[in-house]
Amino acid sequence: MEWKPDKHGELPVYQQIAKRLEQQIIEGELPPGSSLPAERVLARRYGVNRGTVSAAYEELRAMGLLQSWQGSGTWVSQHLWGVKQMPNWYKYTNGGAFLPAYPLAKRIQEACFDPSIINLAKAELTTSMIPPLSLQNLDDANENSFELGYAHPKGDVKLREVLATHLHEHYGITASPEEILVTSGAQQALHLISLCLLSPGDAIAMEGPSYSYSLPLFSSAGLRLYRLPMDKEGIIPEAIKSLHLEHRLRMVFANPTYHNPTCCVMSYARRRQLLDICQELRIPLVEDDAYGALTIKNGQKPPLPIKAMDASGTVLYVNSTSKTVAPGLRIGWLVGPRSVIERLADAKQQMDFGTSSVSQQLARHFLESARWKNQMERLSGYLYSQRQVMQAAMEKEMKEYATWSIPEGSYHFWCRLVEPMDEQILIDAAIREGVVFTPGSVYGAEQGWLRLTYSWEKGTAIEEGIRRLGKVLGNKTS
């Protein structure tokens, strides 16, 4: 959305325009010697009279930032203090291989850091639900045995052994330690896959909507993204065949258990069909199972991951401790054929010399003990009570504005507005009212969808946040 001066603000409009142009000059968006629009052109753009723009230009000329020549227009001064030697950081920061976050997602991220705003967008465990993981918890945490050096490129050997046991006991996945790569969170695993196993121009398919649409890393890698249609069970597998025929898919990404953002769960039969089709077409399948362990109390347990039925090495399985234990640990893992793990481990070593040794040892001691089971039981009850609070608040404040289904796992409600609204206008109005959520377009959904998260805020804050959101929706529909 293009910047506009606030005609009702405390600062005079001409000063707002002058400050805006000054900022663009200093940041390099308007480099020395660049031409500025004629006064009448900028006046039309900002919806002000020409005299207001003239006053803004005059102020910048007095500061030495602008120069004017009769018949030649107005220019950014070539002789600014130090600016002549300053790099054009605007071009640098908007270039490079790794693209910036999408503007709407960035707006939400900024609001999430404001403690005065009720946060129904943050998909993290509240601090009280993160178990204590101090060095004193470790039986062997003493100066003789606690490792602080670089870990093995694939990850700490003891952690990978523990993960092999953990995956078999809790997920039905059989994998040797040599088929496991420890990563700095699940997102790094996806980044490694996109950079090392795919090439610019390759076509990949994923659910629509999907959390992956919110990650610029796929576009940064130059990949072509294609959407797979979904129903209440997730991906419709038959669509892969027609999409592959047209675009020659190189990889499929799926989130079959408590899908983010819809929370739907793929049935066993559908998982089997999806795997069979990928095997038939020889297309690797990346399974994101970040929320798979988060069944809410009284909810039906989901089927085992697709990786549990994969005997051919078709599936690359990605998971982490971020949603179940502590996001700050930054411990994720990728399970796949040994040749793939070795390729990605080599790339990871070049990137960061391995995931934090301290985090890996903390994660190992948590996953190999009864703490995992206790934490899952705590989370099951906690998420149940949080979900109930949000559901009751939505029934009271939002029933006439939206519809939703009840999730049996994960952190979210996926809502559809009765009357779709411009998402930028809606999110701006909500933030002004003191609440933030995630619009569906962040995940590639059409206008009119939104995700509401209940894992972070306390019950009273959830109730107040939903009340504020209901007020915004009421104002926009009235």
C-alpha positions in Angstrom: 0.0 0.0 0.0 1.5 3.4 -1.1 2.3 5.8 1.7 -0.1 8.7 2.2 0.1 11.7 4.6 -2.3 11.7 7.5 -4.4 14.8 7.0 -5.7 14.6 10.6 -2.3 14.1 12.2 -0.6 16.5 14.6 2.3 17.2 12.2 1.5 19.5 9.3 1.0 17.6 6.0 3.9 19.4 4.3 6.3 18.4 7.1 5.0 14.8 6.8 5.9 14.8 3.1 9.3 16.3 3.8 10.1 13.7 6.4 9.0 10.9 4.1 11.2 12.1 1.3 14.1 12.7 3.7 13.9 9.1 4.9 13.9 7.8 1.3 17.0 9.9 0.6 18.9 8.8 3.7 18.0 5.1 3.1 19.1 5.3 -0.5 15.7 4.7 -2.0 16.2 8.2 -3.6 20.0 8.2 -4.3 22.0 11.4 -5.1 21.2 12.9 -8.4 17.8 11.2 -8.8 14.9 13.2 -10.2 11.8 13.9 -8.1 8.3 14.1 -9.5 6.9 17.5 -10.5 5.0 19.3 -7.7 1.6 18.9 -9.4 2.3 15.1 -10.0 3.2 14.5 -6.3 0.3 16.6 -5.2 -2.1 14.3 -7.2 -0.4 11.2 -5.8 -0.8 12.3 -2.2 -4.2 14.0 -2.6 -3.0 17.4 -1.5 -2.7 20.8 -3.2 0.4 21.9 -5.1 1.3 24.5 -2.5 1.7 21.7 0.2 4.2 19.9 -2.0 6.0 23.1 -2.8 6.4 23.8 0.9 7.8 20.3 1.5 10.3 20.7 -1.3 11.3 24.2 0.0 12.0 22.7 3.4 14.2 20.0 1.9 16.0 22.6 -0.2 16.8 24.6 2.9 18.2 21.4 4.5 20.5 20.9 1.5 18.8 17.7 0.5 17.2 18.9 -2.8 18.3 21.1 -5.6 16.2 22.7 -8.3 17.1 24.1 -11.7 14.6 26.1 -13.7 13.3 24.1 -16.6 15.0 20.9 -15.3 12.9 20.1 -12.2 13.9 19.0 -8.7 16.7 16.6 -7.9 18.3 15.0 -4.9 21.5 16.9 -4.1 24.7 15.5 -5.4 26.6 17.0 -2.5 25.0 15.6 0.6 27.0 15.1 3.7 28.5 11.7 3.1 25.6 10.5 0.9 27.7 10.7 -2.2 29.8 7.9 -0.9 27.0 5.9 0.7 25.9 2.7 -1.0 22.4 2.5 -2.4 21.1 0.3 0.4 17.6 0.3 -1.0 18.7 -1.7 -4.0 20.8 -4.0 -1.8 18.1 -4.7 0.7 15.6 -5.4 -2.0 17.9 -7.5 -4.0 20.0 -10.6 -3.3 19.0 -14.2 -3.6 16.9 -14.4 -0.4 13.8 -12.4 -0.7 12.3 -10.2 2.1 9.2 -11.3 4.0 5.9 -10.5 2.3 4.7 -7.1 3.4 1.5 -8.3 5.1 3.4 -11.0 7.0 6.0 -8.4 8.0 3.3 -6.1 9.3 1.9 -8.9 11.4 5.4 -9.8 12.7 6.0 -6.2 13.8 2.6 -6.2 15.7 3.5 -9.4 17.4 6.4 -7.7 19.2 4.2 -5.0 20.6 3.3 -6.1 24.2 0.2 -3.8 24.2 -1.4 -5.9 21.4 -3.3 -9.1 22.1 -1.6 -11.7 20.0 -3.8 -14.3 18.3 -1.2 -14.8 15.5 1.8 -16.1 17.4 2.0 -19.9 17.0 4.2 -20.6 20.1 3.8 -22.1 23.4 3.3 -19.7 26.3 6.3 -19.5 28.6 4.6 -21.4 31.4 4.2 -24.5 29.1 7.8 -24.7 28.2 9.4 -27.2 30.5 12.5 -26.2 32.5 15.6 -27.2 30.5 18.5 -25.9 32.5 22.0 -27.4 32.5 21.4 -28.6 36.1 18.7 -31.0 34.6 21.4 -32.9 32.8 22.8 -35.9 34.7 26.2 -35.6 32.9 26.4 -31.8 32.8 29.7 -31.3 34.4 33.0 -29.8 33.2 34.3 -33.2 32.3 31.5 -34.5 30.0 29.4 -31.6 28.8 30.4 -31.0 25.2 30.8 -27.4 23.9 32.7 -28.1 20.7 31.3 -28.4 17.1 29.0 -31.4 16.8 29.0 -34.0 14.0 27.7 -32.4 10.7 24.7 -34.7 10.8 24.1 -33.8 14.5 25.2 -35.1 17.8 25.5 -38.9 17.5 23.8 -39.5 20.9 20.9 -37.3 19.9 20.5 -39.0 16.6 20.4 -42.4 18.4 17.8 -41.0 20.8 15.8 -39.6 17.9 15.8 -43.0 16.1 14.3 -44.6 19.2 11.9 -41.7 19.7 10.6 -41.8 16.1 10.1 -45.6 16.3 8.2 -45.5 19.7 6.0 -42.4 19.1 5.7 -42.2 15.3 6.1 -45.7 14.0 9.1 -44.6 11.8 12.1 -46.9 11.4 15.3 -45.0 10.7 19.0 -45.5 11.7 21.0 -42.6 13.1 22.7 -42.3 9.8 19.4 -41.5 8.1 18.7 -38.5 10.5 20.0 -35.0 10.1 19.7 -32.6 13.0 18.8 -29.1 11.9 18.3 -25.6 13.4 14.6 -26.0 13.5 12.3 -27.5 10.8 12.5 -24.4 8.7 16.2 -24.9 8.1 15.4 -28.4 6.9 13.1 -27.0 4.3 15.7 -24.4 3.3 18.3 -27.1 2.8 15.9 -29.1 0.7 15.1 -26.1 -1.5 18.7 -25.2 -2.0 20.4 -28.5 -2.3 17.9 -30.9 -3.9 16.1 -28.5 -6.2 17.2 -26.0 -8.9 15.9 -22.7 -10.0 12.9 -23.2 -12.3 11.9 -26.6 -10.8 8.2 -27.1 -10.2 7.0 -28.1 -6.7 3.5 -28.7 -5.5 1.9 -28.1 -2.0 -1.5 -27.8 -0.4 -3.4 -24.7 -1.0 -3.6 -23.1 1.6 -0.3 -24.0 3.2 2.1 -22.6 5.8 4.8 -23.0 3.1 3.3 -20.2 1.1 4.3 -17.8 4.0 8.0 -18.7 3.5 9.8 -16.6 0.8 12.6 -19.3 0.8 10.9 -21.2 -2.0 10.6 -18.1 -4.2 14.2 -17.1 -3.2 15.4 -20.5 -4.6 13.7 -19.7 -7.9 11.1 -22.5 -7.6 7.8 -22.6 -9.3 5.0 -23.2 -6.8 1.8 -25.0 -7.8 -1.2 -25.4 -5.6 -2.8 -28.8 -4.9 -6.6 -28.7 -4.1 -7.8 -29.8 -0.7 -10.9 -31.1 0.9 -11.6 -31.9 4.6 -9.0 -34.7 4.5 -6.2 -32.6 3.0 -4.6 -33.0 -0.4 -6.6 -34.6 -3.2 -3.9 -37.0 -4.4 -5.3 -37.5 -8.0 -4.5 -33.9 -8.7 -0.8 -34.6 -8.5 -1.0 -36.6 -11.7 -2.5 -33.9 -13.8 -0.3 -31.3 -12.3 2.8 -33.4 -13.0 1.7 -34.1 -16.6 1.5 -30.3 -17.2 4.5 -29.0 -15.2 6.8 -32.0 -14.5 6.8 -31.8 -10.7 10.1 -32.3 -9.0 8.8 -32.5 -5.4 5.5 -32.5 -3.4 5.2 -30.9 0.1 2.5 -32.0 2.5 1.4 -31.4 6.1 -1.0 -34.3 6.6 -1.5 -34.1 10.4 -3.2 -31.0 12.0 -2.4 -29.1 8.8 -1.4 -25.5 9.2 -3.5 -23.4 8.9 -6.7 -25.5 8.3 -6.0 -28.2 11.1 -7.5 -30.9 8.9 -6.2 -34.5 9.3 -5.5 -36.8 6.3 -7.0 -40.3 6.7 -4.9 -43.4 6.5 -6.4 -44.4 3.2 -5.6 -40.9 1.8 -2.0 -41.1 3.1 -1.6 -44.4 1.4 -2.9 -43.1 -1.9 -0.7 -40.0 -1.7 2.4 -42.1 -1.1 1.5 -44.6 -3.9 1.1 -41.8 -6.5 4.4 -40.2 -5.5 6.1 -43.6 -5.7 4.5 -44.3 -9.1 5.6 -41.0 -10.5 9.0 -41.1 -8.7 8.4 -37.7 -7.1 9.9 -37.1 -3.6 7.4 -36.3 -0.9 8.3 -33.9 1.9 6.2 -34.5 5.0 6.0 -31.7 7.5 4.9 -33.1 10.8 5.4 -30.1 13.1 2.0 -30.4 14.9 1.6 -34.2 14.6 2.0 -34.9 18.4 -0.4 -32.2 19.5 -3.7 -34.1 19.9 -6.0 -32.2 22.2 -7.6 -34.0 25.2 -10.6 -36.1 24.2 -9.5 -35.8 20.5 -9.1 -38.8 18.2 -5.5 -39.8 17.6 -4.4 -39.2 14.0 -2.9 -42.0 11.8 0.8 -42.5 11.8 2.9 -40.3 9.6 3.2 -41.2 5.9 6.9 -41.8 6.5 5.9 -44.8 8.8 4.6 -46.6 5.7 7.4 -45.6 3.3 9.5 -48.6 2.4 11.1 -47.1 -0.7 12.7 -44.0 0.6 10.3 -41.7 -1.2 9.4 -39.5 1.9 11.6 -36.9 3.5 10.2 -36.4 7.0 10.6 -33.1 8.9 9.8 -32.4 12.5 11.1 -30.4 15.5 10.8 -29.6 19.2 9.5 -26.1 18.4 5.8 -26.8 18.9 6.1 -29.4 21.6 8.9 -28.4 23.9 10.6 -25.0 23.3 10.9 -23.0 20.1 14.1 -21.4 21.4 16.0 -24.7 21.4 16.0 -24.5 17.5 16.2 -28.3 17.2 14.6 -29.9 14.2 15.3 -33.1 12.2 15.0 -34.5 8.8 14.7 -38.2 8.1 15.5 -39.6 4.6 17.8 -41.8 2.5 21.4 -41.8 3.7 22.7 -40.3 0.4 20.3 -37.3 0.9 21.2 -36.9 4.5 24.9 -36.8 3.7 24.4 -34.2 0.9 22.4 -31.9 3.2 24.8 -32.4 6.1 27.6 -31.3 3.9 25.7 -28.1 2.9 24.7 -27.5 6.5 28.3 -27.7 7.7 29.2 -25.0 5.1 26.4 -22.8 6.4 26.8 -23.0 10.2 29.2 -25.7 11.3 26.3 -27.6 12.9 23.4 -26.9 15.2 24.2 -25.7 18.8 25.8 -28.4 20.8 24.1 -27.1 24.0 20.7 -27.2 22.4 21.3 -30.7 21.0 22.3 -32.1 24.5 19.3 -30.4 26.1 17.0 -31.9 23.5 18.5 -35.3 23.9 18.0 -35.5 27.6 14.4 -34.4 27.2 13.5 -36.8 24.4 15.1 -39.9 26.0 13.3 -39.6 29.3 9.7 -39.7 30.6 9.6 -35.9 30.3 8.3 -36.2 26.7 5.3 -38.2 27.8 4.6 -35.9 30.7 4.9 -32.8 28.4 2.5 -34.3 25.9 -0.1 -34.9 28.6 0.3 -31.4 29.9 -0.1 -29.9 26.5 -3.1 -32.0 25.7 -5.0 -30.6 28.7 -3.6 -27.1 28.3 -4.6 -26.9 24.6 -8.1 -28.3 25.4 -8.8 -25.5 27.9 -7.3 -22.8 25.6 -9.4 -24.0 22.7 -12.6 -24.1 24.8 -12.0 -20.5 25.9 -11.5 -19.3 22.3 -14.5 -21.3 21.1 -16.8 -19.8 23.7 -15.6 -16.3 23.0 -16.1 -16.8 19.2 -19.6 -18.1 19.7 -20.4 -15.0 21.7 -18.6 -12.3 19.6 -18.1 -13.6 16.1 -21.0 -16.0 15.3 -22.7 -13.6 12.9 -19.5 -12.7 11.1 -17.7 -16.0 10.6 -17.9 -19.8 10.5 -15.3 -22.3 11.7 -14.7 -26.0 12.5 -13.4 -27.3 15.9 -9.8 -28.5 15.7 -8.9 -31.8 17.4 -5.2 -30.9 17.6 -2.7 -28.1 17.1 -3.0 -24.4 18.1 -5.5 -22.8 15.7 -9.0 -22.1 14.5 -9.4 -21.6 10.8 -12.3 -19.2 10.2 -14.2 -18.1 7.1 -15.8 -14.6 7.1 -19.4 -14.4 6.0 -18.5 -11.3 4.1 -14.9 -11.2 2.9 -13.1 -7.9 3.4 -9.9 -6.2 2.2 -7.2 -7.9 4.4 -4.9 -4.9 4.6 -7.8 -2.7 5.8 -9.0 -5.5 8.2 -5.6 -6.1 9.8 -4.8 -2.4 10.2 -8.2 -1.9 11.9 -7.6 -4.9 14.2 -4.1 -3.6 15.2 -5.5 -0.2 16.0 -8.1 -2.0 18.2 -5.3 -3.8 19.9 -5.4 -7.3 18.5 -3.5 -9.2 15.8 -4.3 -12.4 13.8 -3.1 -14.0 10.6 -5.1 -13.4 7.4 -5.5 -16.4 5.1 -3.7 -14.8 2.2 -0.4 -15.3 4.1 -1.0 -19.0 3.5 -2.1 -18.6 -0.1 -5.9 -18.7 0.7 -8.4 -16.6 -1.0 -9.7 -13.4 0.7 -12.1 -14.0 3.6 -10.1 -16.6 5.6 -8.2 -16.0 8.9 -6.3 -18.1 11.4 -6.8 -17.5 15.1 -4.2 -19.0 17.5 -4.9 -19.9 21.1 -1.5 -21.2 22.3 0.2 -18.0 23.4 -2.2 -15.7 25.3 -3.9 -16.4 28.6 -7.7 -17.2 28.7 -8.7 -13.6 29.7 -6.6 -12.1 26.9 -8.1 -14.5 24.4 -11.6 -13.5 25.4 -10.7 -9.8 25.2 -8.9 -10.3 21.8 -11.9 -12.0 20.3 -14.2 -9.3 21.6 -12.0 -6.7 19.9 -11.9 -8.6 16.7 -15.7 -9.0 16.8 -16.0 -5.2 17.2 -13.8 -4.7 14.2 -15.8 -7.1 12.1 -19.0 -5.5 13.3 -17.8 -2.1 12.3 -16.8 -3.2 8.9 -20.0 -5.0 8.2 -22.3 -2.3 9.5 
